[in-house]
């Protein structure tokens, strides 16, 4: 699989950076796991999910679903309801999307391993690729309710395969709790403890620009070490 324009910026501050977009090749045979970042920037009611696909020796590829505002145009919730912003799927290097939020914006970021067999991980990846290609041909509007960073993930699945609707898909600050109740998060801990230990801000700041950044933010997190081996064999 060839993915064009993978964002891999070098940041100096949240608004000052050296742009870098790369073309990367991924062997689907290396795709072995799927992780979820949950990003909080203000209210605990709302969050931003980022999915990270683990390609083993080829690294992690992240997808972040966002608005695409015009230069100088700030986001507004009201505007997000009335076709003011385009929808964009950002394919990015993991170090880019994580450090931007933890090291430069000072936002809270939590990391979970999703319990998905390899065939489902591949299906999820192909959903993102298909939607990316669709938007390349036919741009679409962002909508703060029906086509936002969370509901778009659900909508890109075939209708017959979508999970039942839950109010926490809209108030997505609680989406990790919803996934925990559906046994979709690895880690045999009560949810409050799992979430407390899933916060990676200090790990990300410590790893900073290390070559093994992705390994360092995961080592010792609940559910990762125990799940790593079985994820190769589950079908």
N, C-alpha and C positions, 0 to 999 in steps of 0.2 A: 504494500500500500504506500503510495506517495502522497504526502500531505504538504501542500504549498503554504507559504506565508505563516509559518509557525513563529509566533512572537517570542523573542528571546532578548529583551532589552537589558541594557546595563543601566541601572538607576543610580543617580546621585542624590536626588530627593524624589518625593512623590510626583513632582511636576518637571523635574530636570533629568533627562536620560539620553542615552545614545540608542537610537532606534536600530533594531536588527531583526529582520525577518528571514527565516531560513526554509529551505526545502528539505524535508526529511523523509527517509524511507523506513518503513516498519514491516517486519516479517510477522504476519498474523500467527505463525506457529509459536512466536515468543510471547504472545499476549496471555498473561497468566493470572491477573487479578485486577480488581476495580476498587478504588478508594474514593471516599467522599470528604471534601473539605467543606466546613460550614463557617461562613464569614459573618461576624457581627460588627457593625459600624456605629450603632446607636441603640435603638430600642431593642429589647430582648424579644419582642414580638416578630421582628423581621430579620431575615438573614439572607445570605447569598450563597447558593451551593455551587461548588466546582467539582467536577468529576475528573479523576486522574486514572488513566489506564496504564497499567504496569507491563511494559514490554521487556522486562528482565534486562539483559545486557544492552538493549537499545534505549533504556531509560523510560521515563514517564511522559506521557502526552496528556495535557489537561485541556478541558473544554469549559469555557465560561460564557454563559449566555447573558448578553448585556444590551443596553441601548447604544445607539450610534448617533450621538448628538452632533450637530454642526459645530464648527469651531466657534467658541465664544458663547455657546448656548448651553445654559445650565439645565440639569434635570429638574423636573417638577412632577410630583405625583399626579396632580390634576392634568398636566400635559400628557402624562403617560397613559391617560384614558382616552385621549382624543387625537390619535394619529399625529403626534408631534415628533416622534423618534422612530427611526428604523430599528429593526431587530438585527443583532449581529451575533454570530457564533465565533468566539475567539479561540483558536487553537494555539496553545502556548507551552513553552517549557515550564516545568513545575517550579523551578527556582525563581522564575520571573513572577508568576502569579502569587506565590507564597510570600516572597520577600517584599514585594510591593505593599502587601497588606500588613505584614507583621513588623517589618524593619523600617518602613518609610511612612506608612499611614497610621501606624499605631493601633490597628484594629485587631480584634480578637479572632483567632482562627483555631478551629478544632478539626481533628483528623480521625476518621474511622475507616476500618476495613469492612467492605460490604461482603456479605455471605452470598456469593454467586458462583455457580459452577462454570467452568470454562466456556461452555456453549452459550450461556447467558451473557457472559462478559463480552464475547465476540458479537452477539446480537446487539448489545447495547452500543458497542463501538460503531457498528455499521449503521445504527440509527442516527448517530451524530454525523457520520460521513455523508449519509444520504441527505440529511437536512442541510448540511453545509453546502452541498452541491445544488440543492433546490434553491437556496437563497442566493447563490451565485447567479443563477439564471433568472429567478423571479424574486426580487427583494420583497420583504414583508414588513408590516408595521409591528412595533412593540406595543403591547397593551398591558397595563399594570395589573390586570386581573386575568385575562384570558390567554395572554402570550407574554408572560414574564419569565424570569430566570428559572422558576420552578415549574409552573404549569406547562411551559414549552417542553420540558423533559417528558412529561406525561403525554403530551399531545403528539410527540414525534413517534410514539409507539402505535402499532396497529390497534384499533379500537378493542378488538377481542382480547388483547394482551394487557390492557391497562388495568392497574390496580384500582379498587373502588375509591371513589372520591372521599376525601377527608378534609375537614376544615383546616387542618394543619398544613395542607398544601398551599393555602392562601396566606395564613399566618405562619410562615415557614420558619420562624425562629424555633418552632416546636417540631419541625419535620424530623429531626434526629430522634426525638422521643417516639414519634409515630413509627419510624423504621425499627426502633428497638422493640416496640410492641409487636411488630410483624416478624420478629426474629431475623432481621436483615443486617444487623450489626454484629460483627465478631467481638468476642470478649465476654467471658462468663462472670459478669459483675452486675450489681444493681445499677440502674441507669444513672443515678446521681453520681456514683463513683466513677463509672465509665466516662461520663462527660467531663468530670473534673480532671481526670488523667489524660483526656484527649486534647486538651489545650496545648498548642505547640509553639506559642510565641517565644518563650525562652530558648527552646531548641533551635528555632529558625534564626534567631539573632546570634546564637552561638555558632551555628553552622555557617552562616553568612555566605561567603563565596566559595566554600569548600567543594571540591570535585565530587565528594560523596554526600552532598547535601541531602538528597532524598533518603538515603539510608540513615543518616544521622537524625532526621526529624521523626523517623519511625522506630528506631531501636528502643525496645522496652515498652512501647505502647501496648495497651491491652488488645489482645486478639490478633496481633501481627505475627509474632513468632510462632504461636501454636497453629495459626491458620496457613502459614506459608507452605508447608510441605503438602498438606492435604489438598490444597487448592490445585495442585498439578494433576491429581487423580480423580477428583470429583466429577461425575458426569450425570 
